[in-house]
Amino acid sequence: MLKKVLLVVSLGVLLATMAVASAGCASSSGLTAMLARVPSDTSSLEYVNAKALRNDADLDDLYDAWKASVDSRLDSHGIDHNDVSSCVFGTGPGKRFTLVTGRFDLDEVRGELDDRHFDRDEYRGVEVWKKDTGWGYEQDSDVALMGDLIILGNEEGVESCIKVIKAGNASWLSKADVNDVANRLPGGVWVSVEREWAGLLVGGLEAYGLSAKKLDSDTLKIAGVAKFEDEDDADDALDMVENLMELQFRRVDVSQEGLFLEASAELDIDDAESLFQGT
């Protein structure tokens, strides 16, 4: 029993911690499109609708926080943050990838990559720039240019996304638990989806997600969904998750519907700015 209580505490803490990093408004279709581009063994994914942040004056501070967290990576690959529509960061076993959508000056990107000693190559018909890091470390050693989509990451991460997009390999949408959570999760400018083996060990937990959208000029609406293997596991987690979320948010409500826990809460936009940095 003690072990189960501790695991449920971990779930509540993580729901609360991740949700305060949320912001804005976006469509769930953008998230679905990204889920369809990443490999089936993805363990975690974070989605940011940069365009929605950029176009909402009430979210200026959150947009500035996002820019500060990504500018150095984007600049080093010739990508202007103003050209970015959406951005996804994902991880999986041995994989790390960032998908960036928007309208890009690809000649400028190529020039920057060439200046930084990347070599132009090809993988499954896709233009890929690679950097030989030797014994050093490069966060994004591979860069795939696919028109309005740029993929950054390590070799395995970038190539696994290309195999999904170009070769028809199974995407994360092929996982029923991920699909079930994503379908119940409202769209948001920041959305996170994870599977239970992504570092969260809660009895019976299969997958969970969080999102946020603007409720009014001062407030974010937080939503969360968690799917469990059976209804008893979901029921056991409900009260603890609600109590822990109340430490961070206002107007918290957590309800159970069969295998699912669904949470709603509110967060002041001013309280989300510093926590949005580093996403």
C-alpha positions as semicolon CSV with decimal commas, in nm:
position;residue;x (nm);y (nm);z (nm)
1;M;0,000;0,000;0,000
2;L;0,280;0,244;0,090
3;K;0,444;0,183;-0,248
4;K;0,120;0,259;-0,431
5;V;0,067;0,579;-0,229
6;L;0,417;0,700;-0,315
7;L;0,362;0,626;-0,682
8;V;0,035;0,817;-0,684
9;V;0,210;1,109;-0,516
10;S;0,462;1,105;-0,801
11;L;0,180;1,129;-1,054
12;G;0,019;1,423;-0,881
13;V;0,346;1,610;-0,846
14;L;0,430;1,561;-1,210
15;L;0,085;1,669;-1,327
16;A;0,116;1,981;-1,122
17;T;0,474;2,059;-1,221
18;M;0,419;2,009;-1,592
19;A;0,092;2,195;-1,606
20;V;0,233;2,516;-1,464
21;A;0,468;2,525;-1,761
22;S;0,166;2,548;-1,992
23;A;0,032;2,847;-2,183
24;G;-0,196;2,976;-2,457
25;C;-0,432;2,848;-2,722
26;A;-0,392;2,614;-3,017
27;S;-0,574;2,345;-3,211
28;S;-0,550;1,976;-3,127
29;S;-0,507;1,908;-3,499
30;G;-0,155;2,053;-3,482
31;L;-0,065;1,809;-3,207
32;T;-0,217;1,518;-3,399
33;A;-0,013;1,607;-3,705
34;M;0,303;1,595;-3,497
35;L;0,210;1,264;-3,333
36;A;0,177;1,124;-3,684
37;R;0,537;1,222;-3,764
38;V;0,722;1,071;-3,468
39;P;0,814;0,702;-3,416
40;S;0,598;0,454;-3,230
41;D;0,855;0,406;-2,952
42;T;0,851;0,775;-2,856
43;S;0,834;0,808;-2,480
44;S;0,760;1,178;-2,435
45;L;0,663;1,472;-2,651
46;E;0,616;1,845;-2,585
47;Y;0,436;2,067;-2,837
48;V;0,444;2,447;-2,855
49;N;0,230;2,654;-3,089
50;A;0,471;2,943;-3,132
51;K;0,249;3,124;-3,383
52;A;-0,041;3,135;-3,136
53;L;0,187;3,277;-2,867
54;R;0,333;3,532;-3,107
55;N;-0,007;3,657;-3,221
56;D;-0,157;3,709;-2,875
57;A;-0,048;4,025;-2,695
58;D;-0,164;3,882;-2,362
59;L;0,096;3,606;-2,401
60;D;0,392;3,828;-2,495
61;D;0,587;3,741;-2,181
62;L;0,538;3,370;-2,242
63;Y;0,649;3,407;-2,603
64;D;0,960;3,592;-2,486
65;A;1,032;3,312;-2,240
66;W;0,998;3,053;-2,517
67;K;1,226;3,254;-2,747
68;A;1,491;3,277;-2,479
69;S;1,484;2,900;-2,436
70;V;1,517;2,809;-2,806
71;D;1,693;3,099;-2,979
72;S;2,047;2,969;-2,940
73;R;1,954;2,632;-3,093
74;L;1,754;2,782;-3,376
75;D;2,011;3,051;-3,456
76;S;2,289;2,794;-3,476
77;H;2,099;2,629;-3,761
78;G;1,998;2,945;-3,944
79;I;1,636;2,934;-3,821
80;D;1,462;3,258;-3,723
81;H;1,213;3,207;-3,439
82;N;0,977;3,448;-3,617
83;D;0,948;3,192;-3,898
84;V;0,840;2,910;-3,664
85;S;0,474;2,808;-3,650
86;S;0,505;2,513;-3,414
87;C;0,777;2,319;-3,241
88;V;0,788;1,969;-3,094
89;F;1,058;1,814;-2,877
90;G;1,052;1,437;-2,835
91;T;1,256;1,155;-2,691
92;G;1,261;0,777;-2,715
93;P;1,508;0,493;-2,657
94;G;1,834;0,632;-2,796
95;K;1,642;0,901;-2,983
96;R;1,620;1,277;-2,950
97;F;1,441;1,495;-3,205
98;T;1,291;1,840;-3,252
99;L;1,041;1,905;-3,530
100;V;0,996;2,268;-3,636
101;T;0,725;2,379;-3,879
102;G;0,698;2,715;-4,053
103;R;0,814;2,908;-4,357
104;F;1,193;2,904;-4,371
105;D;1,470;3,049;-4,583
106;L;1,635;2,715;-4,657
107;D;1,929;2,875;-4,837
108;E;2,006;3,068;-4,520
109;V;1,975;2,747;-4,318
110;R;2,210;2,565;-4,558
111;G;2,461;2,848;-4,539
112;E;2,463;2,844;-4,160
113;L;2,502;2,465;-4,150
114;D;2,789;2,482;-4,399
115;D;2,960;2,753;-4,191
116;R;2,929;2,529;-3,887
117;H;3,095;2,235;-4,064
118;F;2,789;2,022;-4,133
119;D;2,812;1,806;-4,447
120;R;2,521;1,772;-4,687
121;D;2,393;1,416;-4,724
122;E;2,071;1,230;-4,801
123;Y;1,858;0,976;-4,619
124;R;1,561;0,805;-4,788
125;G;1,540;1,087;-5,039
126;V;1,549;1,361;-4,775
127;E;1,821;1,627;-4,759
128;V;2,006;1,571;-4,431
129;W;2,303;1,769;-4,301
130;K;2,534;1,581;-4,066
131;K;2,814;1,688;-3,837
132;D;3,097;1,459;-3,735
133;T;3,138;1,535;-3,367
134;G;3,427;1,295;-3,308
135;W;3,468;1,258;-2,935
136;G;3,273;1,577;-2,873
137;Y;2,902;1,638;-2,823
138;E;2,654;1,808;-3,053
139;Q;2,293;1,829;-2,933
140;D;2,169;1,834;-3,293
141;S;2,421;1,643;-3,502
142;D;2,168;1,582;-3,783
143;V;1,937;1,832;-3,954
144;A;1,675;1,724;-4,210
145;L;1,530;1,987;-4,445
146;M;1,181;1,902;-4,570
147;G;1,040;2,232;-4,696
148;D;0,810;2,367;-4,425
149;L;0,942;2,107;-4,180
150;I;1,291;2,095;-4,028
151;I;1,396;1,807;-3,803
152;L;1,687;1,848;-3,561
153;G;1,833;1,583;-3,334
154;N;2,072;1,296;-3,306
155;E;2,109;1,058;-3,601
156;E;1,874;0,791;-3,469
157;G;1,607;1,045;-3,376
158;V;1,609;1,229;-3,708
159;E;1,622;0,912;-3,918
160;S;1,339;0,751;-3,720
161;C;1,113;1,050;-3,793
162;I;1,205;1,036;-4,163
163;K;1,117;0,666;-4,173
164;V;0,773;0,746;-4,033
165;I;0,713;1,033;-4,277
166;K;0,867;0,886;-4,592
167;A;0,868;0,508;-4,547
168;G;0,543;0,455;-4,362
169;N;0,690;0,324;-4,038
170;A;0,450;0,317;-3,744
171;S;0,395;0,653;-3,577
172;W;0,304;0,728;-3,216
173;L;-0,059;0,739;-3,325
174;S;-0,039;0,361;-3,366
175;K;-0,030;0,333;-2,986
176;A;-0,387;0,309;-2,858
177;D;-0,307;0,452;-2,515
178;V;-0,141;0,762;-2,664
179;N;-0,424;0,805;-2,913
180;D;-0,687;0,777;-2,639
181;V;-0,519;1,044;-2,427
182;A;-0,455;1,280;-2,721
183;N;-0,817;1,253;-2,837
184;R;-0,947;1,355;-2,495
185;L;-0,694;1,632;-2,439
186;P;-0,799;1,984;-2,541
187;G;-0,563;2,170;-2,770
188;G;-0,324;2,423;-2,625
189;V;-0,023;2,631;-2,712
190;W;0,176;2,395;-2,491
191;V;0,084;2,027;-2,483
192;S;0,273;1,736;-2,330
193;V;0,204;1,365;-2,378
194;E;0,399;1,087;-2,209
195;R;0,380;0,712;-2,168
196;E;0,415;0,546;-1,828
197;W;0,761;0,415;-1,901
198;A;0,887;0,768;-1,968
199;G;1,002;0,792;-1,607
200;L;0,672;0,796;-1,416
201;L;0,596;0,471;-1,230
202;V;0,235;0,477;-1,115
203;G;0,040;0,158;-1,073
204;G;-0,161;0,092;-1,387
205;L;-0,078;0,421;-1,558
206;E;-0,053;0,381;-1,936
207;A;-0,025;0,738;-2,066
208;Y;-0,105;1,094;-1,966
209;G;-0,115;1,440;-2,116
210;L;-0,144;1,805;-2,020
211;S;-0,242;2,115;-2,210
212;A;-0,329;2,479;-2,152
213;K;-0,515;2,751;-2,337
214;K;-0,597;3,110;-2,256
215;L;-0,916;3,150;-2,057
216;D;-0,898;3,530;-2,042
217;S;-0,634;3,803;-2,052
218;D;-0,502;3,701;-1,712
219;T;-0,570;3,329;-1,685
220;L;-0,471;2,998;-1,837
221;K;-0,709;2,702;-1,844
222;I;-0,522;2,383;-1,754
223;A;-0,642;2,039;-1,863
224;G;-0,503;1,694;-1,789
225;V;-0,587;1,339;-1,893
226;A;-0,444;1,014;-1,757
227;K;-0,532;0,664;-1,875
228;F;-0,499;0,359;-1,649
229;E;-0,508;-0,015;-1,713
230;D;-0,816;-0,062;-1,496
231;E;-1,075;0,148;-1,316
232;D;-0,949;0,062;-0,968
233;D;-0,607;0,215;-1,041
234;A;-0,774;0,532;-1,169
235;D;-1,000;0,549;-0,863
236;D;-0,705;0,501;-0,625
237;A;-0,519;0,794;-0,782
238;L;-0,804;1,047;-0,797
239;D;-0,804;1,207;-0,451
240;M;-0,426;1,231;-0,426
241;V;-0,393;1,393;-0,768
242;E;-0,663;1,647;-0,684
243;N;-0,504;1,737;-0,349
244;L;-0,160;1,785;-0,498
245;M;-0,284;1,994;-0,788
246;E;-0,460;2,224;-0,542
247;L;-0,115;2,317;-0,408
248;Q;-0,035;2,477;-0,745
249;F;-0,362;2,586;-0,905
250;R;-0,701;2,744;-0,852
251;R;-1,039;2,586;-0,924
252;V;-0,900;2,233;-0,943
253;D;-1,138;1,954;-1,036
254;V;-1,046;1,592;-1,106
255;S;-1,305;1,338;-1,218
256;Q;-1,301;0,974;-1,321
257;E;-1,459;0,826;-1,629
258;G;-1,383;0,457;-1,646
259;L;-1,012;0,411;-1,716
260;F;-0,951;0,786;-1,733
261;L;-0,884;1,069;-1,490
262;E;-0,961;1,412;-1,631
263;A;-0,843;1,725;-1,453
264;S;-0,916;2,095;-1,498
265;A;-0,767;2,396;-1,320
266;E;-0,671;2,759;-1,365
267;L;-0,335;2,937;-1,348
268;D;-0,248;3,306;-1,363
269;I;-0,050;3,389;-1,677
270;D;0,193;3,590;-1,465
271;D;0,276;3,277;-1,268
272;A;0,352;3,073;-1,580
273;E;0,625;3,291;-1,734
274;S;0,932;3,176;-1,543
275;L;0,821;2,813;-1,550
276;F;0,782;2,823;-1,928
277;Q;1,152;2,888;-1,976
278;G;1,358;2,592;-2,080
279;T;1,071;2,405;-2,247
